[in-house]
Amino acid sequence: MLSEKPWKLEAVLRLLLGVFICVFIGGLLAAWVDGFQRKSAMESIWPAIIMMLSVEGGVLVLARHLLREHQTRWKEAFGFTNNWKRALLLGVITAILFLPMGWALQIGSAKLMEQFNLQPTEQQAVQTLGAAESWLDHAVLAVFVIALAPAAEEILFRGILYPVVKQSGYPRLALWGVSIFFAAVHCNVATFVPLFALALLLTLLYEKTNNLLTTITAHALFNGLNLALYYFG
């Protein structure tokens, strides 16, 4: 079972407000850079990079502030030292096993959308990969997709939101509601179902291991395998 976490509801609400502010500021900066590029007849991945850095980087900075407010450390708050070898192994196994299931769910979602005359669209991250040209662009995107995004998202959704909702007396809402929220923030209909399934699985893994390293590893490897399939598949 997931051990008791120290999060105070009011502190988490302040963190969420900070995240929304980061989204707003990142969106403004990305729009400004995109407008500058259009006027200069330039194309680059930097508007997307600015947005990701603002949001994911903001989550990590705000999480650090939350830890200091609660006088705790990363390894204590998220169980990073709890049987970490087993946690890493479970994360790797989970990503490998879920990958074909995730692809099947996405294909099924796309076909269902087509039945209702809806055109599936690629995720913003995939569109950004398509705009990358130089090796530096691809390297920067790989760092964000494989390292920064999984760490920030797992800390926010599984490490903070899930425990605070559960310990407020709503365990079912914590499992299902936070998982739906996770899938919804990616803003893509075709990937909603596979991301929702992934979120449920990662939450159950966190419950089982009490170590967020498991879910970060699974999430990072899942992203990495999808990135490899995009380039070499």
C-alpha positions, 0 to 999 in steps of 0.5 A: 500500500502507498504510505501516507504522504505529507501533502497539505491540500492548500499547498497542492492547490497553490502548486496547481495555480502555479502550474496554470500560471506556467502554462499561461506564461509558456503559451504567451512566450511560445506564441510570441516566438512563433509570431516572430518566426512567421514574420521572418519566414523561419521554422523551428521547434523552439515555440514547442520547446519553450512551452514544454520547458515552461510547463515541465520545468515549472512543475519541477521547480514548484514541486521543489518548493512544495518539498521545502514547505513540507520539510521533506526530500525527494527520496522521502516524499516519492520513495526513490530508495524503496527497493529501487532495483525492483522498481527499475525492473518493474518499470522496464517490464511495464513499458515493454508489455504496455507498448503493443497494448497502447498502440492497439488502443490508439489504432482502435480509437482512431478507427472509431473516430473515423466511424463518426467522420472525425479525423484523428490528429497527431499529438503536438509532440509528434508534430514537433518531431516532424518540424525538427531538422537538425541533429540538435533539434532531435537531441533536445526533443529526445531529452524533453520527451524521455527525461523531463516530461516523464519526471515532471508528469509522474511527480505531479500526477502520481506523486502529488495529485493522486495521494492528496485526493486519495487521502482526502477520502476519495480513493476512487476519484484519485484513481479514475479522476487523476487518470482522466485528467492525465489523459485529457491534458495531452489534448488529443482524442486519438491518444486519450484512451491509451494514455488513460489506460497507461495512467491507471497502470502507472497508478497501480504500480505506484501503489504496489511499489511505493516508489515513483521511480517505477512509474518514471522509468515506465513512462520514460521508456514508453516515450523512448520506445515510441520515439524510436518507432517514430524514427526507425519504424 
